[in-house]
Amino acid sequence: MKKSYILCYIIPGETGSFKPGKRRLNWVWYYNQSPDSPELAEIMTDCDNHQHRNTLPVGKMHPEVWNKQKAYAANVMNEPFLELINKTNKAFVSTVGDTIPERASFFDGKLLLVSEALR
C-alpha cells in the first residue's frame, strides 16, 4: 500500500480479559492524505453533514465513504486485514499530524519533545 500501512493488536475485552473469546482486536489503518485535500474533507464529513477537524465519531461515517474505503482495501490489503475491515460496521477516523521540529524542547530540565531524533 503506497503511502499507508495497517496494523492490528489485541486489547482487553469488556471485562478486561485477554483470554481468547473475551478479548478484542483493534486495528489501525494509516491512510495518508494532505490536510487540505478534498478526499480528507469527504472522509471527515459525517452523515449529518458536519465536517470534523480531528475525530469522526463512531457511527458517523457516511456509508458511501466507508464503502469506498472497503473497495480500495479489496485491491491492496491481504486477506486477514481485509476480513477485519469488512467485519467492521462502525468505523471511526482520527487524524494524525506530523511535524519535524528544528530543535529539542525542554521545560524545567525535562525533555518534552524529540522527533526523528532531531536528525
N, CA, C and O atoms as a MOPAC input file, in Angstrom:
PM7 MOZYME 1SCF
protein

 N      0.84300 1    -1.17500 1     0.00000 1
 C      0.00000 1     0.00000 1     0.00000 1
 C      0.88400 1     1.23200 1     0.00000 1
 O      1.65900 1     1.45700 1     0.92900 1
 N      0.76300 1     1.99800 1    -1.01500 1
 C      1.57300 1     3.19800 1    -1.11700 1
 C      1.04500 1     4.27700 1    -0.17100 1
 O     -0.15500 1     4.54800 1    -0.12100 1
 N      1.96300 1     4.88300 1     0.57400 1
 C      1.64500 1     5.98400 1     1.49000 1
 C      0.66400 1     5.60100 1     2.59200 1
 O     -0.05200 1     6.46200 1     3.10300 1
 N      0.61800 1     4.33100 1     2.96400 1
 C     -0.23400 1     3.92400 1     4.07200 1
 C      0.26000 1     2.59700 1     4.63400 1
 O      1.05900 1     1.90000 1     4.00900 1
 N     -0.22700 1     2.26300 1     5.82000 1
 C      0.03100 1     0.94500 1     6.37900 1
 C     -1.05700 1     0.62200 1     7.38300 1
 O     -1.79500 1     1.49900 1     7.83400 1
 N     -1.14100 1    -0.65000 1     7.72200 1
 C     -2.17500 1    -1.11000 1     8.64400 1
 C     -1.54200 1    -2.03300 1     9.67300 1
 O     -0.57600 1    -2.73900 1     9.38300 1
 N     -2.09300 1    -2.01800 1    10.86400 1
 C     -1.63300 1    -2.93500 1    11.90500 1
 C     -2.81000 1    -3.29400 1    12.79200 1
 O     -3.81200 1    -2.57900 1    12.83500 1
 N     -2.67900 1    -4.41200 1    13.50100 1
 C     -3.70100 1    -4.78600 1    14.47200 1
 C     -3.02300 1    -5.35500 1    15.70500 1
 O     -1.89100 1    -5.83600 1    15.64500 1
 N     -3.72800 1    -5.29100 1    16.81700 1
 C     -3.18800 1    -5.77800 1    18.07300 1
 C     -4.34200 1    -6.13400 1    19.00100 1
 O     -5.46100 1    -5.64500 1    18.84400 1
 N     -4.05200 1    -6.98800 1    19.96100 1
 C     -5.05700 1    -7.44100 1    20.91500 1
 C     -5.23100 1    -6.39100 1    22.01200 1
 O     -4.26400 1    -5.81400 1    22.51000 1
 N     -6.50000 1    -6.16300 1    22.37000 1
 C     -6.83000 1    -5.29600 1    23.50200 1
 C     -7.78700 1    -6.06500 1    24.41600 1
 O     -8.44100 1    -7.00500 1    23.96600 1
 N     -7.87700 1    -5.68300 1    25.68100 1
 C     -8.80000 1    -6.39600 1    26.56700 1
 C    -10.25200 1    -6.19400 1    26.14400 1
 O    -10.61800 1    -5.15600 1    25.59200 1
 N    -11.06600 1    -7.20400 1    26.41300 1
 C    -12.49300 1    -7.12400 1    26.12400 1
 C    -13.22700 1    -6.30300 1    27.16800 1
 O    -12.61100 1    -5.60800 1    27.97600 1
 N    -14.54700 1    -6.39000 1    27.14200 1
 C    -15.38800 1    -5.58400 1    28.04100 1
 C    -15.08900 1    -5.82500 1    29.51400 1
 O    -15.22700 1    -4.91500 1    30.33100 1
 N    -14.67700 1    -7.05100 1    29.86100 1
 C    -14.40600 1    -7.37800 1    31.26300 1
 C    -12.93800 1    -7.18900 1    31.62900 1
 O    -12.53800 1    -7.45600 1    32.76200 1
 N    -12.13600 1    -6.72900 1    30.67000 1
 C    -10.71200 1    -6.53800 1    30.92200 1
 C     -9.87000 1    -7.76400 1    30.64600 1
 O     -8.66600 1    -7.76300 1    30.89800 1
 N    -10.49100 1    -8.80700 1    30.13100 1
 C     -9.79300 1   -10.06700 1    29.89500 1
 C     -9.07000 1   -10.08500 1    28.54900 1
 O     -9.53300 1    -9.51600 1    27.56100 1
 N     -7.91600 1   -10.75900 1    28.54500 1
 C     -7.17000 1   -11.00700 1    27.31200 1
 C     -7.36800 1   -12.44500 1    26.82100 1
 O     -6.72200 1   -12.85800 1    25.85800 1
 N     -8.24500 1   -13.20400 1    27.46400 1
 C     -8.45500 1   -14.61000 1    27.10300 1
 C     -9.15300 1   -14.71000 1    25.75100 1
 O    -10.00000 1   -13.87800 1    25.42500 1
 N     -8.79300 1   -15.74700 1    24.94600 1
 C     -9.48800 1   -15.96200 1    23.67400 1
 C    -11.00400 1   -16.03900 1    23.89400 1
 O    -11.48100 1   -16.69700 1    24.81800 1
 N    -11.72900 1   -15.36500 1    23.04100 1
 C    -13.17500 1   -15.29900 1    23.16200 1
 C    -13.65200 1   -14.14100 1    24.02100 1
 O    -14.82400 1   -13.76900 1    23.96600 1
 N    -12.76300 1   -13.57200 1    24.80700 1
 C    -13.11000 1   -12.44700 1    25.68400 1
 C    -12.38100 1   -11.16600 1    25.28300 1
 O    -12.78000 1   -10.07200 1    25.68300 1
 N    -11.33000 1   -11.29800 1    24.50700 1
 C    -10.52200 1   -10.14400 1    24.10200 1
 C    -11.00800 1    -9.60900 1    22.75900 1
 O    -11.87600 1   -10.19700 1    22.11300 1
 N    -10.43600 1    -8.49900 1    22.36200 1
 C    -10.79200 1    -7.86900 1    21.08300 1
 C     -9.53800 1    -7.63100 1    20.25700 1
 O     -8.41900 1    -7.63000 1    20.76900 1
 N     -9.76000 1    -7.43000 1    18.97200 1
 C     -8.68900 1    -6.99800 1    18.07400 1
 C     -8.94600 1    -5.54700 1    17.73000 1
 O    -10.05200 1    -5.18700 1    17.32800 1
 N     -7.95100 1    -4.72600 1    17.88000 1
 C     -8.04000 1    -3.33200 1    17.46400 1
 C     -7.17800 1    -3.19300 1    16.21900 1
 O     -6.07100 1    -3.72900 1    16.16900 1
 N     -7.66800 1    -2.48800 1    15.22600 1
 C     -6.85900 1    -2.27200 1    14.03100 1
 C     -6.80400 1    -0.78900 1    13.70400 1
 O     -7.73100 1    -0.03000 1    13.98700 1
 N     -5.69800 1    -0.40600 1    13.10600 1
 C     -5.45200 1     0.98700 1    12.72800 1
 C     -4.92900 1     0.98800 1    11.29900 1
 O     -3.97500 1     0.28200 1    10.97300 1
 N     -5.56300 1     1.78600 1    10.45700 1
 C     -5.13300 1     1.91300 1     9.06300 1
 C     -4.66900 1     3.35100 1     8.87800 1
 O     -5.48100 1     4.27600 1     8.84600 1
 N     -3.37500 1     3.53100 1     8.75900 1
 C     -2.80800 1     4.85500 1     8.49400 1
 C     -2.90100 1     5.08800 1     6.99300 1
 O     -2.24100 1     4.41000 1     6.20400 1
 N     -3.72100 1     6.04600 1     6.61200 1
 C     -4.04000 1     6.31800 1     5.21400 1
 C     -3.67600 1     7.77300 1     4.95300 1
 O     -4.38900 1     8.68200 1     5.37800 1
 N     -2.58600 1     7.98900 1     4.26500 1
 C     -2.00400 1     9.31600 1     4.11400 1
 C     -2.82900 1    10.21500 1     3.18900 1
 O     -3.13000 1     9.85500 1     2.05100 1
 N     -3.18500 1    11.38900 1     3.70600 1
 C     -3.89600 1    12.40300 1     2.93300 1
 C     -3.34100 1    13.77400 1     3.27900 1
 O     -2.92400 1    14.01800 1     4.41100 1
 N     -3.34000 1    14.65000 1     2.31500 1
 C     -2.94900 1    16.03300 1     2.56700 1
 C     -4.02800 1    16.69300 1     3.43000 1
 O     -5.21500 1    16.44300 1     3.21700 1
 N     -3.64200 1    17.52700 1     4.39700 1
 C     -4.63600 1    18.15800 1     5.28200 1
 C     -5.70000 1    18.97300 1     4.55500 1
 O     -6.80800 1    19.13200 1     5.06900 1
 N     -5.38700 1    19.48900 1     3.37900 1
 C     -6.35600 1    20.31100 1     2.65100 1
 C     -6.95800 1    19.59000 1     1.44500 1
 O     -7.51900 1    20.23500 1     0.56000 1
 N     -6.84900 1    18.26400 1     1.40000 1
 C     -7.35400 1    17.51800 1     0.24600 1
 C     -8.87600 1    17.35700 1     0.30200 1
 O     -9.45200 1    17.24000 1     1.38300 1
 N     -9.52100 1    17.35200 1    -0.86200 1
 C    -10.96900 1    17.10300 1    -0.91100 1
 C    -11.32500 1    15.71600 1    -0.35700 1
 O    -12.38900 1    15.54000 1     0.23700 1
 N    -10.44300 1    14.74000 1    -0.55000 1
 C    -10.71600 1    13.39500 1    -0.05300 1
 C    -10.77500 1    13.37500 1     1.47800 1
 O    -11.65800 1    12.74000 1     2.05400 1
 N     -9.84000 1    14.06700 1     2.13900 1
 C     -9.87600 1    14.12200 1     3.60100 1
 C    -11.12800 1    14.85800 1     4.07300 1
 O    -11.75500 1    14.44800 1     5.05000 1
 N    -11.48900 1    15.92300 1     3.39900 1
 C    -12.71700 1    16.65400 1     3.75600 1
 C    -13.93500 1    15.73800 1     3.64900 1
 O    -14.82100 1    15.77500 1     4.50200 1
 N    -13.97600 1    14.92000 1     2.60600 1
 C    -15.08600 1    13.97700 1     2.43500 1
 C    -15.09900 1    12.94300 1     3.56400 1
 O    -16.15100 1    12.64900 1     4.13000 1
 N    -13.92900 1    12.39800 1     3.88600 1
 C    -13.82300 1    11.39900 1     4.95000 1
 C    -14.26100 1    11.97900 1     6.29100 1
 O    -14.93900 1    11.30400 1     7.06500 1
 N    -13.87900 1    13.21700 1     6.56900 1
 C    -14.14000 1    13.83100 1     7.87700 1
 C    -15.51000 1    14.50600 1     7.98000 1
 O    -15.83000 1    15.08400 1     9.01900 1
 N    -16.32000 1    14.44300 1     6.92700 1
 C    -17.67400 1    14.99400 1     6.96100 1
 C    -18.64000 1    13.88000 1     7.33200 1
 O    -18.72200 1    12.86500 1     6.64100 1
 N    -19.36700 1    14.07100 1     8.42100 1
 C    -20.21700 1    12.99200 1     8.93100 1
 C    -21.55500 1    12.90400 1     8.19800 1
 O    -21.85300 1    13.70200 1     7.30900 1
 N    -22.34400 1    11.91900 1     8.59300 1
 C    -23.62900 1    11.67900 1     7.93500 1
 C    -24.65500 1    12.78000 1     8.21700 1
 O    -25.72000 1    12.79700 1     7.60100 1
 N    -24.34900 1    13.70100 1     9.14300 1
 C    -25.18900 1    14.87600 1     9.38600 1
 C    -24.64100 1    16.10700 1     8.66700 1
 O    -25.10700 1    17.22500 1     8.88700 1
 N    -23.65400 1    15.89100 1     7.81200 1
 C    -23.01300 1    16.93100 1     7.00400 1
 C    -22.16200 1    17.90100 1     7.81900 1
 O    -21.92300 1    19.02900 1     7.38800 1
 N    -21.70600 1    17.47100 1     8.98900 1
 C    -20.80900 1    18.27700 1     9.81900 1
 C    -19.37600 1    17.81400 1     9.57000 1
 O    -19.07700 1    16.62600 1     9.68600 1
 N    -18.49300 1    18.74800 1     9.22900 1
 C    -17.09300 1    18.39500 1     8.98600 1
 C    -16.30500 1    18.47900 1    10.29100 1
 O    -16.25800 1    19.52500 1    10.93800 1
 N    -15.69000 1    17.36300 1    10.66100 1
 C    -14.89600 1    17.27400 1    11.88500 1
 C    -13.43200 1    17.56400 1    11.57100 1
 O    -12.94200 1    17.25900 1    10.48400 1
 N    -12.75900 1    18.14900 1    12.52700 1
 C    -11.35700 1    18.51600 1    12.31400 1
 C    -10.40100 1    17.39000 1    12.70200 1
 O     -9.44900 1    17.11100 1    11.97300 1
 N    -10.64200 1    16.74200 1    13.83800 1
 C     -9.69800 1    15.75000 1    14.35300 1
 C    -10.23600 1    14.32900 1    14.41100 1
 O     -9.52700 1    13.38900 1    14.05300 1
 N    -11.46500 1    14.15800 1    14.85300 1
 C    -12.02100 1    12.81400 1    15.00100 1
 C    -13.43900 1    12.75300 1    14.46300 1
 O    -14.29200 1    13.56600 1    14.81700 1
 N    -13.67100 1    11.78000 1    13.60500 1
 C    -15.01400 1    11.47100 1    13.12400 1
 C    -15.55000 1    10.38500 1    14.05500 1
 O    -15.00900 1     9.27900 1    14.06900 1
 N    -16.60300 1    10.66900 1    14.83600 1
 C    -17.06000 1     9.71900 1    15.85500 1
 C    -17.56600 1     8.39200 1    15.27900 1
 O    -17.95900 1     8.29800 1    14.11600 1
 N    -17.53900 1     7.38600 1    16.13200 1
 C    -18.05100 1     6.05800 1    15.78400 1
 C    -19.49500 1     6.18400 1    15.30500 1
 O    -20.31400 1     6.84500 1    15.94400 1
 N    -19.79500 1     5.54800 1    14.18400 1
 C    -21.15000 1     5.52600 1    13.65600 1
 C    -21.54600 1     6.73600 1    12.84300 1
 O    -22.67700 1     6.80200 1    12.36400 1
 N    -20.65100 1     7.70100 1    12.67000 1
 C    -20.99000 1     8.93200 1    11.95300 1
 C    -20.46000 1     8.97600 1    10.51800 1
 O    -20.74900 1     9.92500 1     9.78900 1
 N    -19.69700 1     7.97600 1    10.10200 1
 C    -19.13600 1     7.99300 1     8.75400 1
 C    -20.23800 1     7.73800 1     7.72000 1
 O    -21.09000 1     6.86900 1     7.90500 1
 N    -20.20400 1     8.50800 1     6.63300 1
 C    -21.11300 1     8.27100 1     5.51800 1
 C    -20.90500 1     6.84600 1     5.02100 1
 O    -19.76300 1     6.43900 1     4.80800 1
 N    -21.97400 1     6.07500 1     4.82900 1
 C    -21.81200 1     4.71600 1     4.30300 1
 C    -21.07200 1     4.68800 1     2.96500 1
 O    -20.30400 1     3.76300 1     2.70100 1
 N    -21.29800 1     5.69600 1     2.12300 1
 C    -20.62200 1     5.73400 1     0.82200 1
 C    -19.10700 1     5.86900 1     0.98800 1
 O    -18.33900 1     5.26800 1     0.23600 1
 N    -18.68800 1     6.65400 1     1.96800 1
 C    -17.25600 1     6.84600 1     2.22300 1
 C    -16.64100 1     5.53800 1     2.70200 1
 O    -15.56700 1     5.15100 1     2.24100 1
 N    -17.31700 1     4.85400 1     3.62800 1
 C    -16.79400 1     3.59200 1     4.14300 1
 C    -16.76500 1     2.53400 1     3.03800 1
 O    -15.81100 1     1.76100 1     2.94800 1
 N    -17.79500 1     2.49500 1     2.20400 1
 C    -17.81100 1     1.54100 1     1.09000 1
 C    -16.67200 1     1.80900 1     0.11300 1
 O    -16.08400 1     0.87500 1    -0.43200 1
 N    -16.36200 1     3.07500 1    -0.10600 1
 C    -15.23800 1     3.44700 1    -0.97800 1
 C    -13.91400 1     2.95100 1    -0.38500 1
 O    -13.07100 1     2.42400 1    -1.11100 1
 N    -13.72800 1     3.11700 1     0.92900 1
 C    -12.50500 1     2.64100 1     1.58800 1
 C    -12.40800 1     1.12200 1     1.51500 1
 O    -11.32800 1     0.57600 1     1.28900 1
 N    -13.53600 1     0.43800 1     1.70600 1
 C    -13.52800 1    -1.02300 1     1.63500 1
 C    -13.20300 1    -1.50000 1     0.22500 1
 O    -12.49800 1    -2.49500 1     0.05600 1
 N    -13.70600 1    -0.80500 1    -0.78200 1
 C    -13.39500 1    -1.17000 1    -2.16600 1
 C    -11.90700 1    -0.98200 1    -2.44300 1
 O    -11.28900 1    -1.80900 1    -3.11300 1
 N    -11.33300 1     0.09800 1    -1.93100 1
 C     -9.89000 1     0.32000 1    -2.07800 1
 C     -9.11500 1    -0.78100 1    -1.36500 1
 O     -8.14300 1    -1.31700 1    -1.89800 1
 N     -9.55400 1    -1.11100 1    -0.15800 1
 C     -8.88500 1    -2.15700 1     0.62300 1
 C     -8.89400 1    -3.49200 1    -0.12000 1
 O     -7.92000 1    -4.24200 1    -0.05400 1
 N     -9.97500 1    -3.79000 1    -0.82100 1
 C    -10.07400 1    -5.05500 1    -1.55900 1
 C     -8.97700 1    -5.18800 1    -2.60600 1
 O     -8.61200 1    -6.29900 1    -2.99000 1
 N     -8.45500 1    -4.06300 1    -3.06500 1
 C     -7.40000 1    -4.07800 1    -4.08400 1
 C     -5.98900 1    -4.06000 1    -3.51300 1
 O     -5.03700 1    -4.38300 1    -4.22300 1
 N     -5.83200 1    -3.68700 1    -2.24000 1
 C     -4.47400 1    -3.51200 1    -1.70900 1
 C     -4.17100 1    -4.31000 1    -0.44300 1
 O     -3.00100 1    -4.47500 1    -0.09700 1
 N     -5.18200 1    -4.80500 1     0.25000 1
 C     -4.95700 1    -5.49100 1     1.52900 1
 C     -4.79800 1    -6.99100 1     1.34500 1
 O     -5.34400 1    -7.58200 1     0.41300 1
 N     -4.03000 1    -7.60000 1     2.26100 1
 C     -4.01400 1    -9.05900 1     2.28200 1
 C     -5.26700 1    -9.54100 1     3.01900 1
 O     -5.95000 1    -8.76300 1     3.68500 1
 N     -5.55100 1   -10.82100 1     2.88600 1
 C     -6.82700 1   -11.36900 1     3.35500 1
 C     -7.12700 1   -11.14500 1     4.84000 1
 O     -8.25200 1   -10.76100 1     5.15700 1
 N     -6.18700 1   -11.36200 1     5.76900 1
 C     -6.54200 1   -11.14600 1     7.17900 1
 C     -6.98800 1    -9.70800 1     7.48100 1
 O     -7.94700 1    -9.50300 1     8.22600 1
 N     -6.30400 1    -8.72400 1     6.91500 1
 C     -6.69500 1    -7.33100 1     7.15800 1
 C     -7.99100 1    -6.99200 1     6.43400 1
 O     -8.81800 1    -6.24400 1     6.95300 1
 N     -8.16500 1    -7.53500 1     5.25100 1
 C     -9.40100 1    -7.29300 1     4.51100 1
 C    -10.60000 1    -7.84000 1     5.28900 1
 O    -11.66300 1    -7.22100 1     5.31300 1
 N    -10.42600 1    -8.98800 1     5.91500 1
 C    -11.50100 1    -9.55100 1     6.73800 1
 C    -11.83800 1    -8.62500 1     7.91000 1
 O    -13.01300 1    -8.40100 1     8.20100 1
 N    -10.81700 1    -8.08800 1     8.58100 1
 C    -11.06200 1    -7.14600 1     9.68100 1
 C    -11.85400 1    -5.93300 1     9.20500 1
 O    -12.81800 1    -5.51600 1     9.84600 1
 N    -11.44000 1    -5.37900 1     8.08500 1
 C    -12.10300 1    -4.19000 1     7.54400 1
 C    -13.55000 1    -4.49400 1     7.17800 1
 O    -14.45200 1    -3.72400 1     7.50800 1
 N    -13.77100 1    -5.61300 1     6.50000 1
 C    -15.12700 1    -5.95500 1     6.07000 1
 C    -16.05700 1    -6.30900 1     7.22300 1
 O    -17.27500 1    -6.19700 1     7.08900 1
 N    -15.50000 1    -6.73300 1     8.35200 1
 C    -16.32500 1    -7.05600 1     9.51500 1
 C    -16.55100 1    -5.84800 1    10.42400 1
 O    -17.25700 1    -5.94900 1    11.42700 1
 N    -15.96300 1    -4.72200 1    10.08100 1
 C    -16.13400 1    -3.50100 1    10.87200 1
 C    -17.36200 1    -2.75600 1    10.37300 1
 O    -17.40600 1    -2.30900 1     9.22600 1
 N    -18.35400 1    -2.62600 1    11.23800 1
 C    -19.60300 1    -1.96300 1    10.85300 1
 C    -19.60800 1    -0.47400 1    11.14600 1
 O    -20.25400 1     0.29900 1    10.43900 1
 N    -18.89300 1    -0.07100 1    12.18300 1
 C    -18.91700 1     1.33500 1    12.58700 1
 C    -17.49200 1     1.84400 1    12.75700 1
 O    -16.97100 1     1.91200 1    13.87000 1
 N    -16.88000 1     2.19500 1    11.65000 1
 C    -15.51000 1     2.71800 1    11.68900 1
 C    -15.51700 1     4.15400 1    12.19700 1
 O    -16.52500 1     4.85400 1    12.10300 1
 N    -14.39500 1     4.57700 1    12.72900 1
 C    -14.22000 1     5.98600 1    13.07500 1
 C    -12.83500 1     6.40900 1    12.60500 1
 O    -11.98200 1     5.56800 1    12.32100 1
 N    -12.62200 1     7.69800 1    12.52700 1
 C    -11.37600 1     8.23500 1    11.99900 1
 C    -10.81600 1     9.26000 1    12.97100 1
 O    -11.54700 1    10.10400 1    13.49000 1
 N     -9.53400 1     9.18100 1    13.20700 1
 C     -8.80900 1    10.22800 1    13.93000 1
 C     -7.64600 1    10.66400 1    13.05900 1
 O     -6.87900 1     9.83000 1    12.57600 1
 N     -7.51400 1    11.95200 1    12.85900 1
 C     -6.39100 1    12.43900 1    12.06700 1
 C     -5.12200 1    12.41000 1    12.90700 1
 O     -5.16100 1    12.54700 1    14.13000 1
 N     -4.01300 1    12.23000 1    12.23300 1
 C     -2.70300 1    12.21900 1    12.87900 1
 C     -1.83300 1    13.20800 1    12.12800 1
 O     -1.65500 1    13.09200 1    10.91500 1
 N     -1.29200 1    14.17400 1    12.84200 1
 C     -0.40900 1    15.15600 1    12.21900 1
 C      1.04100 1    14.78800 1    12.44700 1
 O      1.36100 1    14.01900 1    13.35300 1
 N      1.89600 1    15.32600 1    11.64200 1
 C      3.32200 1    15.05100 1    11.76200 1
 C      4.08300 1    16.35000 1    11.55200 1
 O      3.72500 1    17.17000 1    10.70600 1
 N      5.12200 1    16.51800 1    12.32500 1
 C      5.95800 1    17.70300 1    12.18200 1
 C      7.38900 1    17.34800 1    12.53200 1
 O      7.62800 1    16.41800 1    13.30200 1
 N      8.31500 1    18.05700 1    11.99100 1
 C      9.72700 1    17.85300 1    12.30800 1
 C     10.24800 1    19.14600 1    12.92500 1
 O     10.46100 1    20.13200 1    12.21900 1
 N     10.45500 1    19.14400 1    14.24300 1
 C     10.94400 1    20.36100 1    14.89600 1
 C     12.41600 1    20.60500 1    14.57100 1
 O     13.15600 1    19.68100 1    14.23300 1
 N     12.81100 1    21.83400 1    14.67900 1
 C     14.19900 1    22.19500 1    14.39600 1
 C     15.12500 1    21.90700 1    15.56400 1
 O     16.33000 1    21.73400 1    15.38100 1
 N     14.55700 1    21.85500 1    16.78000 1
 C     15.39800 1    21.59400 1    17.94400 1
 C     14.55200 1    20.95800 1    19.03700 1
 O     13.32200 1    21.01300 1    19.00200 1
 N     15.22300 1    20.36000 1    19.99800 1
 C     14.52500 1    19.74400 1    21.12600 1
 C     13.92900 1    20.81900 1    22.01800 1
 O     14.44200 1    21.93700 1    22.07500 1
 N     12.86400 1    20.49300 1    22.70300 1
 C     12.23100 1    21.41800 1    23.63600 1
 C     12.42800 1    20.91600 1    25.05700 1
 O     12.27100 1    19.72800 1    25.33800 1
 N     12.77200 1    21.83200 1    25.94100 1
 C     12.98100 1    21.49100 1    27.33900 1
 C     12.11600 1    22.38600 1    28.21200 1
 O     11.84200 1    23.53400 1    27.86100 1
 N     11.68700 1    21.85200 1    29.35800 1
 C     10.95700 1    22.63300 1    30.34200 1
 C     11.36300 1    22.12400 1    31.71400 1
 O     11.24400 1    20.93300 1    32.00200 1
 N     11.83000 1    23.00500 1    32.53700 1
 C     12.22700 1    22.66000 1    33.89900 1
 C     13.21100 1    21.48800 1    33.91500 1
 O     13.12800 1    20.59800 1    34.76100 1
 N     14.14000 1    21.51000 1    32.96400 1
 C     15.16600 1    20.48300 1    32.90200 1
 C     14.70800 1    19.15300 1    32.34300 1
 O     15.46600 1    18.18300 1    32.36200 1
 N     13.47400 1    19.08600 1    31.84200 1
 C     12.94500 1    17.83700 1    31.29500 1
 C     12.71900 1    17.98800 1    29.80000 1
 O     12.23800 1    19.02000 1    29.33200 1
 N     13.06800 1    16.95500 1    29.06500 1
 C     12.85500 1    16.94800 1    27.62300 1
 C     11.37600 1    16.73900 1    27.33700 1
 O     10.77200 1    15.79900 1    27.85400 1
 N     10.79000 1    17.59900 1    26.52600 1
 C      9.38300 1    17.48900 1    26.18700 1
 C      9.15900 1    16.87700 1    24.81800 1
 O      8.15100 1    16.20200 1    24.60800 1
 N     10.06600 1    17.09300 1    23.88900 1
 C      9.81200 1    16.66200 1    22.52300 1
 C     11.09700 1    16.27900 1    21.82200 1
 O     12.07200 1    17.03100 1    21.81300 1
 N     11.07900 1    15.11300 1    21.24400 1
 C     12.16200 1    14.67500 1    20.36700 1
 C     11.48900 1    14.05100 1    19.16000 1
 O     10.68900 1    13.12800 1    19.31600 1
 N     11.78400 1    14.51900 1    17.98100 1
 C     11.15900 1    13.98600 1    16.78000 1
 C     12.22300 1    13.56100 1    15.79400 1
 O     13.13800 1    14.31600 1    15.46700 1
 N     12.07800 1    12.32400 1    15.32600 1
 C     13.04300 1    11.77600 1    14.37700 1
 C     14.46500 1    11.93900 1    14.90100 1
 O     15.40300 1    12.13400 1    14.12900 1
 N     14.61400 1    11.85900 1    16.22300 1
 C     15.90300 1    12.05500 1    16.90200 1
 C     16.54400 1    13.37100 1    16.46500 1
 O     17.76500 1    13.52700 1    16.49400 1
 N     15.69600 1    14.30400 1    16.06200 1
 C     16.11300 1    15.62900 1    15.59300 1
 C     17.17500 1    15.53700 1    14.51500 1
 O     17.98200 1    16.44600 1    14.31800 1
 N     17.14500 1    14.43100 1    13.83900 1
 C     18.01000 1    14.13300 1    12.68900 1
 C     19.41500 1    14.29600 1    13.09300 1
 O     20.31800 1    14.09500 1    12.28100 1

